[in-house]
Amino acid sequence: MHIFVFIYGLLIGSFLNVCIYRIPNDKSIVYPSSHCPQCGTFLKAFDLIPVLSYLFYRGKCRYCSSKISFRYPFFELFTGCVFLLLYIVFGQTMDFIAYSLLASLLIAIAGIDFDHQIIPDEMVVCGFILGGIYLLYGYYIGASSITLFSRAGGFLIGGGLFLLIAILSNGGMGGGDIKLMAMLGFWLGIQSILLIILLSFVIGAVISVFLLAAKIKGRKEAIPFGPFIAMAAFITICFQNEMISWYLQRFM
């Protein structure tokens, strides 16, 4: 089952690559079918096997030999690993399905924000809709672990704090980040959104220092914050209880 989940994650990662490329360019994610961006040749099924096709063709298009970015197998592998980790944590439960959908959305958002420094509103709205469905399902079966009060508080704290940062920094935080944090607060509640806020700034600081030190980014270049939020959300969803227990035992 673990292998099946990992392979399923690879396939979803391949689809997310399409979303990351097409959504910010206002293109359909279903039509036309996948094709080489250089020569325009439509790709066959065996050209689209996640990771394996990239390795077999040595990172080049089979038809025109143009180089294929490593980001394609990277997102496939990353999605597969995230799905596998979620399955290990939650098992065959509705939580696994719900958080897999949320993780897929976050991966696509992170990829788009990294490339274009935007977080499409429609993707955030989709997150709110999925969160609402998950909320209603939890109350329907009487197994919701996050109260409506906590979700409302998470929405206000996540979105409100980042809105305050945007105002005080004169636009240093983008509107997409504000909406994304509000959406995650609605999904995960007060306790989780506070941890996500803390982790996102810690992760952002560490990676930003590395990018500047390695001269990958210049001091005046904007560094998108969406990927840091997504990484913090993954960590929180999977390891929140362990992190809180460790903190309480060590410092309290």
ChimeraX attribute file (.defattr): number of C-alpha atoms within 10 A of each C-alpha:
attribute: neighborCount
match mode: 1-to-1
recipient: residues
	/A:1	10
	/A:2	13
	/A:3	10
	/A:4	11
	/A:5	19
	/A:6	22
	/A:7	20
	/A:8	17
	/A:9	25
	/A:10	26
	/A:11	19
	/A:12	20
	/A:13	26
	/A:14	23
	/A:15	19
	/A:16	23
	/A:17	21
	/A:18	18
	/A:19	21
	/A:20	21
	/A:21	16
	/A:22	15
	/A:23	16
	/A:24	15
	/A:25	10
	/A:26	8
	/A:27	13
	/A:28	12
	/A:29	17
	/A:30	11
	/A:31	7
	/A:32	9
	/A:33	11
	/A:34	18
	/A:35	15
	/A:36	15
	/A:37	11
	/A:38	13
	/A:39	12
	/A:40	11
	/A:41	14
	/A:42	14
	/A:43	15
	/A:44	11
	/A:45	9
	/A:46	9
	/A:47	17
	/A:48	15
	/A:49	16
	/A:50	23
	/A:51	19
	/A:52	13
	/A:53	18
	/A:54	20
	/A:55	12
	/A:56	12
	/A:57	14
	/A:58	13
	/A:59	18
	/A:60	16
	/A:61	21
	/A:62	17
	/A:63	13
	/A:64	12
	/A:65	13
	/A:66	14
	/A:67	13
	/A:68	17
	/A:69	11
	/A:70	11
	/A:71	11
	/A:72	18
	/A:73	23
	/A:74	17
	/A:75	24
	/A:76	24
	/A:77	21
	/A:78	16
	/A:79	26
	/A:80	23
	/A:81	17
	/A:82	22
	/A:83	28
	/A:84	24
	/A:85	19
	/A:86	21
	/A:87	22
	/A:88	14
	/A:89	14
	/A:90	15
	/A:91	15
	/A:92	12
	/A:93	9
	/A:94	13
	/A:95	16
	/A:96	19
	/A:97	17
	/A:98	14
	/A:99	23
	/A:100	21
	/A:101	16
	/A:102	21
	/A:103	21
	/A:104	19
	/A:105	18
	/A:106	24
	/A:107	24
	/A:108	25
	/A:109	26
	/A:110	23
	/A:111	22
	/A:112	24
	/A:113	22
	/A:114	17
	/A:115	13
	/A:116	12
	/A:117	18
	/A:118	20
	/A:119	25
	/A:120	16
	/A:121	13
	/A:122	10
	/A:123	16
	/A:124	22
	/A:125	14
	/A:126	14
	/A:127	21
	/A:128	20
	/A:129	13
	/A:130	17
	/A:131	22
	/A:132	14
	/A:133	12
	/A:134	19
	/A:135	20
	/A:136	13
	/A:137	14
	/A:138	17
	/A:139	14
	/A:140	10
	/A:141	8
	/A:142	9
	/A:143	10
	/A:144	14
	/A:145	11
	/A:146	17
	/A:147	15
	/A:148	14
	/A:149	12
	/A:150	19
	/A:151	25
	/A:152	18
	/A:153	20
	/A:154	26
	/A:155	25
	/A:156	20
	/A:157	21
	/A:158	28
	/A:159	24
	/A:160	17
	/A:161	16
	/A:162	23
	/A:163	22
	/A:164	14
	/A:165	16
	/A:166	17
	/A:167	12
	/A:168	11
	/A:169	10
	/A:170	9
	/A:171	12
	/A:172	12
	/A:173	18
	/A:174	18
	/A:175	16
	/A:176	19
	/A:177	24
	/A:178	21
	/A:179	23
	/A:180	28
	/A:181	29
	/A:182	28
	/A:183	26
	/A:184	28
	/A:185	26
	/A:186	29
	/A:187	26
	/A:188	24
	/A:189	26
	/A:190	24
	/A:191	17
	/A:192	22
	/A:193	29
	/A:194	17
	/A:195	17
	/A:196	28
	/A:197	19
	/A:198	13
	/A:199	19
	/A:200	22
	/A:201	15
	/A:202	14
	/A:203	16
	/A:204	21
	/A:205	13
	/A:206	11
	/A:207	14
	/A:208	18
	/A:209	12
	/A:210	13
	/A:211	15
	/A:212	13
	/A:213	12
	/A:214	10
	/A:215	10
	/A:216	10
	/A:217	15
	/A:218	12
	/A:219	11
	/A:220	6
	/A:221	9
	/A:222	10
	/A:223	17
	/A:224	22
	/A:225	22
	/A:226	28
	/A:227	23
	/A:228	21
	/A:229	24
	/A:230	24
	/A:231	19
	/A:232	23
	/A:233	26
	/A:234	21
	/A:235	15
	/A:236	22
	/A:237	16
	/A:238	18
	/A:239	12
	/A:240	17
	/A:241	12
	/A:242	11
	/A:243	13
	/A:244	14
	/A:245	11
	/A:246	12
	/A:247	11
	/A:248	10
	/A:249	8
	/A:250	8
	/A:251	6
	/A:252	7
